[in-house]
């Protein structure tokens, strides 16, 4: 009788143990780690991006951007304006055996991704997000290259920047 009860309990517990991580916020990633494919699915969708020029770049670009999970790699992809670029996570749990992306050769500190160069402590105080989820991207090379970074501070809000080899730069805000 005791053996049958143990087998029944083991059978009932197996499906619960096999469930994916439930993600409620990108800020939850340090408390209940998610893999790159899980976060890609969570963030996928249409976002509104407002990119205000900084320095000698003037004007504000407003456009829809699609974030999607690539079904083959599980990587988060950003698409908009005719361009598609993979987003590389900073400090996010990856699938076992996966190679970590190379570190970018540009600044991906929290302060560079916020209007007014807010610190990580400022972000934590304002949003309750102690370690915001950050991604970086780049495409092109040499005289025709672009790069940037995004920081997700809530289910429907991200900030960051983008720049290019011609010296242009923009402060980016995205909302769902």
Beta strands, then each sheet from edge to edge (+ up, - down):
strand 1: 45-54
strand 2: 60-69
strand 3: 76-80
strand 4: 83-90
strand 5: 133-141
strand 6: 144-154
strand 7: 157-164
strand 8: 169-175
sheet 1: 1+ 2- 3+ 4- 5+ 6- 7+ 8- 1+
end
